[in-house]
Amino acid sequence: VPEWLAAGAAPGRLGRSRRRPAAGPRLPGPRGRARWRKARGARLADPGGAARALGAGRPLAPSPPTPRLAMDLRMLSRELSLYLEHHVRVGFFGSGVGLSLILGFSVAYACYYLSSIAKKPQLVTGGESFSRFLQDHCPVVTETYYPTVWCWESRGQTLLRPFITSKPSVQYRNELIKTADGGQISLDWFDNYNSKCYMDATTRPTILLLPGLTGTSKESYILHMIHLSEELGYRCVVFNNRGVAGENLLTPRTYCCANTEDLETVIHHVHSLYPSAPFLAAGVSMGGMLLLNYLGKIGPKTPLKAAATFSVGWNTFACSESLEKPLNWLLFNYYLTTCLQSSVNKHRHMFVKQIDMDHVMKAKSIREFDKRFTSVMFGYQTIDDYYTDASPNRRLKSVGIPVLCLNSVDDVFSPSHAIPIETAKQNPNVALVLTSYGGHIGFLEGIWPRQSTYMDRVFKQFVQAMVEHGHELSNM
């Protein structure tokens, strides 16, 4: 507040002054300001002078304010209020203009969100019977998906999901199984002994879960799938790729999405334990690519009754090209490369005879890592040979069981132009569910999407539909 206003004018003049809201408080002239400064300086230099003049050095006793002084204080308060109102503008957000701006922006954003962001997914199927089955028993694939209003962009959904979504507590039973080449695979079982719907373990539905590139049974999306399966009364088993879940690597071999030998071993092992139980599988990201490549190779000759995939990279070349764009490389590519390097460096002694590990540890992208490590380990002549064999879009036409594939068209890991829509239309066993937003394994929805995502709802409804009503597909 200006000093001249804080000090005030003579009581008589202030009482007679007229307020001028349009022009604000009237400033004193140059002589008035000079007299005020002189008087103020005298008071500061000799604060007891006034008291000595009136009371010969004795302190003055406090006296109650006079009516005139009270009136002057009220006038001063009014002047101060006018000054703040017309010059400081502290009441902007509480004023009508501020509220109008906030309301207008909110309405405009709501209109944009409802018209351009919240949309029904595109359902692409190769057969009318599969489409009707999903509409009847898995209605979520035809309902409007409402992404989180404050986080619907692809990269934001992808980055925030691991931090926002909860991690349900799951108690696993670990099992190590042997492979034909002398290696071992770590399986994490959730037996669901407390299942009330399927108390007989021999017929309890079993869901095989395949995590992503560097994922394990501890990933939040895997834990959510297990939690939902527990509600349905199902049993789950998580297939951890070699060398990523803390187990020892017994042979100089890890994993890739083109080689399905380990997955075949796991499927055969699980089915042999519970041959009478309905058996389904769900793969996320690279786990989904591996699952589709397996189904494309084996066709209908699989013990799996149905399968679901989420955020699959359909064309490995297109995925790599998208992830190598500057921003995507900075946010995703480099980080995943370092994770891959860390996982193989733990078992460095197993690879030094056949692979230049120093060269591998200098890779700056997933493509460079695959060129220096993965393609060499699995015997491919070039990185292009490996990427061609790893792309599941080539084998989609050969899938012989019902498969639902959820993808977001804004997924930077799997560009929309690489999604095999035309191929899917030629296979009656395949259904693509394509959302406009959702990112990579994101699919956040709600104001604070901590407990559930759109992907979780698709998973739950689809596996329940196949377990309880799957027989209807054969009759259509």
Beta strands, then each sheet from edge to edge (+ up, - down):
strand 1: 122-125
strand 2: 173-178
strand 3: 184-190
strand 4: 206-210
strand 5: 235-240
strand 6: 279-284
strand 7: 306-310
strand 8: 403-408
strand 9: 430-435
sheet 1: 1+ 9- 8- 7- 6- 4- 5- 3+ 2-
end
